[in-house]
Amino acid sequence: MTTTVPVQRTVLERFPGGRPRGSWPVDEYAAAQCDQSIAARVVMDLSSDQFPVVTDTPTR
């Protein structure tokens, strides 16, 4: 039997899904967070049509 522990994620920022093609501020924001040693990644929230940038590590 395997026990799973839920991961608490922190949303750092949210970006709308309807951005013009070729404009990727969400990716730039996530990359900037990674440059500051914050393990950030982009996910898709289908219900709100947004791209949250999340981290599984605690932030200050």
Buried (B, 14 or more C-beta within 10 A) or exposed (E): EEEEEEEEEBEBBBBEEEEEEEEBEBEEBBEEBEEEEBEBBBEEEEEEEBBBBBBEEEEE
